[in-house]
């Protein structure tokens, strides 16, 4: 079947605390006013209770919300908890972001659905001014007795269970209870929203499994930060996220640009070359044309390297990135280059073209100046130890189509006999 532009749905899933709003949602008014204690004391109690009982911290904080509220003589109902959502402090641009990004996608023929996947308190998130922007809110919530009092956790979402809700979004299962349907095999091409058409935005290590799930399956993950970017930077260096960005949702911000570029990529896939035919009897997927060249990713990684591209000719190593050919008879394929960056030797790269002839030098097949290897070129990079940072390595791996960490192409003769030859 042909994927029509007007039928394409894109999903953006957000953590809440520290992603859309500053701090934890319980800290704005519930902990200091209803419980009458300091936030540091509350979270220390959560940690202690978890350690004493070998207990999940989400269940610990939910238990203490109820226990300490009753201990303080406070009224606690769904409605009362919801009121504390009104005191949320959003990051810049959040309230205006959704309509603007929806309009941008609509111009490209794409419909965006927004979701919350959070360990925070659902009743409080339901009370925020942006709750109506989301198709569904998956967050930790209570069940209530006939008097409206919370009696037990209805849903407790921690860092690993977040991934379940990305599958629910992908398969179009909005409830949290249907385990039979969520575990039913559905070929990815038949799912309501493809992973590659999904974005996850989070702020910390509790979001890592969800971020990694999407990144691994062709989606986009973004780690945001407020003032301290070290956690987000570490996630990027560890190849767990696609991007990091300041938690600023205003028009023209980093997040705004990344999301718009992802929309552009999906739109280009639809208009320029991602026609898929599905045989209903054997569900064979036939790729008719190539997908686009991930323009936004290319520009991002070129900016990391502070260059416009790679040079194959440079006698004085003046270019930012220079690939110097050297003699290496690699099983009949001449494919190897030194990598120079700002005049410093930082490693080697073996490049080969699929269906390349033996004794044919890859340098003769490459453009003398290029910004990213074409899709039929692949490489294996060996970095000189401790010469460059992880972000630079990631940029080089992307732009040079490095396949060191995948066996996807290992059956191809040139990959098997040349690039991956030890």
Secondary structure, 3 states (H helix, E strand, C coil): CCCCHHHEEEEEEECCECCCECCCHHHCCHHHHHHCCCHHHHHHHHHHHHHHHCCCHHHHHHHHHHHHHHHCCCCCEHHHHHHHHHHCCECCCHHHHHHHHHHHHHHCCEEEEEEEEEEEEHHHHHCCCCHHHCCEEEEEEEEECCCCEEEEEEECCCCCCHHHHHHHHHHCCCCCCCHHHHCCCCCHHHCCCCHHHEEEEECCHHHHHHHHHHHHCCCEEEEEECCCCHHHHHHHHCCCCCEEEECCCCCCCHHHHHHHHHHHHHHHHHHHCCCEEECCCCCCEEECCCCCCCHHHHHHHHHHHCCCCEECCCCCCCCCEEEEECCCEECCEECEEEEEECCEEEEEEEEEECCCCCCCEHHHCCCCEECCCCCCEEEEEEECCCCCCHHHHHHHHHHCCECCCCCCCCCCHHHHHHHCCC
